[in-house]
Amino acid sequence: MLMAAATRGEAEAVTRERWPSLPALIDARMAARGLTVREAAERVGVPTSTFQSWRVGKQPPLKYARRLARALGVSLRALAEAAEG
C-alpha cells in the first residue's frame, strides 16, 4: 500500500539511503534527529504505543506514513521501500 502511494510522484525528501526494514529506518532516523519515542509520536500525532508498533514492524496507514516520513526527514518512497523490506 505504501509503495503504490510513493510511486505516484510523492515528493522526495532528504535521504536516499536504503534500510533493510522499517524498524531499522525508524530507529536510525530517530537517532540522527535526536528524537525520543514520545517526541516522534507527538510529531506524527499518534499515541506512543502506536508509534512503538511501527518500530517493531507494523506498517503505518498511509494517513500516518506521510507524517512519519516528514517527522523522520525521509521521503515517502524511502519509507515504503523500507516497509517492503
Contacts in CASP RR format, 6 or more apart in sequence:
PFRMAT RR
TARGET T0000
AUTHOR 0000-0000-0000
METHOD contacts of the structure
MODEL  1
MLMAAATRGEAEAVTRERWPSLPALIDARMAARGLTVREAAERVGVPTST
FQSWRVGKQPPLKYARRLARALGVSLRALAEAAEG
1 59 0 8 1.000
1 62 0 8 1.000
2 59 0 8 1.000
2 60 0 8 1.000
2 62 0 8 1.000
2 65 0 8 1.000
2 76 0 8 1.000
2 79 0 8 1.000
2 80 0 8 1.000
2 83 0 8 1.000
2 84 0 8 1.000
3 80 0 8 1.000
3 81 0 8 1.000
3 83 0 8 1.000
3 84 0 8 1.000
5 62 0 8 1.000
5 65 0 8 1.000
5 76 0 8 1.000
5 80 0 8 1.000
6 75 0 8 1.000
6 76 0 8 1.000
6 77 0 8 1.000
6 79 0 8 1.000
6 80 0 8 1.000
6 81 0 8 1.000
7 77 0 8 1.000
7 80 0 8 1.000
10 66 0 8 1.000
10 75 0 8 1.000
10 76 0 8 1.000
10 77 0 8 1.000
11 75 0 8 1.000
11 76 0 8 1.000
12 75 0 8 1.000
12 77 0 8 1.000
13 69 0 8 1.000
13 70 0 8 1.000
13 73 0 8 1.000
13 74 0 8 1.000
13 75 0 8 1.000
13 76 0 8 1.000
13 78 0 8 1.000
14 73 0 8 1.000
14 74 0 8 1.000
14 75 0 8 1.000
15 29 0 8 1.000
15 73 0 8 1.000
15 74 0 8 1.000
15 75 0 8 1.000
15 78 0 8 1.000
16 75 0 8 1.000
16 78 0 8 1.000
17 78 0 8 1.000
18 78 0 8 1.000
18 81 0 8 1.000
18 82 0 8 1.000
19 25 0 8 1.000
19 28 0 8 1.000
19 78 0 8 1.000
19 81 0 8 1.000
19 82 0 8 1.000
20 82 0 8 1.000
20 85 0 8 1.000
21 57 0 8 1.000
21 82 0 8 1.000
21 85 0 8 1.000
22 54 0 8 1.000
22 57 0 8 1.000
22 59 0 8 1.000
22 79 0 8 1.000
22 82 0 8 1.000
22 83 0 8 1.000
22 85 0 8 1.000
23 54 0 8 1.000
23 55 0 8 1.000
23 56 0 8 1.000
23 57 0 8 1.000
24 82 0 8 1.000
25 72 0 8 1.000
25 74 0 8 1.000
25 78 0 8 1.000
25 79 0 8 1.000
25 82 0 8 1.000
26 40 0 8 1.000
26 54 0 8 1.000
26 55 0 8 1.000
26 68 0 8 1.000
26 72 0 8 1.000
27 55 0 8 1.000
29 72 0 8 1.000
29 73 0 8 1.000
29 74 0 8 1.000
30 36 0 8 1.000
30 37 0 8 1.000
30 40 0 8 1.000
30 72 0 8 1.000
33 72 0 8 1.000
33 73 0 8 1.000
35 43 0 8 1.000
35 71 0 8 1.000
37 48 0 8 1.000
37 51 0 8 1.000
37 52 0 8 1.000
37 55 0 8 1.000
38 48 0 8 1.000
40 51 0 8 1.000
40 71 0 8 1.000
40 72 0 8 1.000
41 47 0 8 1.000
41 48 0 8 1.000
41 50 0 8 1.000
41 51 0 8 1.000
43 67 0 8 1.000
43 70 0 8 1.000
43 71 0 8 1.000
44 51 0 8 1.000
44 64 0 8 1.000
44 67 0 8 1.000
44 68 0 8 1.000
44 71 0 8 1.000
45 64 0 8 1.000
45 67 0 8 1.000
46 64 0 8 1.000
50 64 0 8 1.000
54 60 0 8 1.000
54 68 0 8 1.000
59 65 0 8 1.000
59 83 0 8 1.000
60 68 0 8 1.000
65 76 0 8 1.000
65 79 0 8 1.000
65 80 0 8 1.000
66 76 0 8 1.000
68 79 0 8 1.000
69 75 0 8 1.000
69 76 0 8 1.000
69 78 0 8 1.000
69 79 0 8 1.000
72 79 0 8 1.000
END
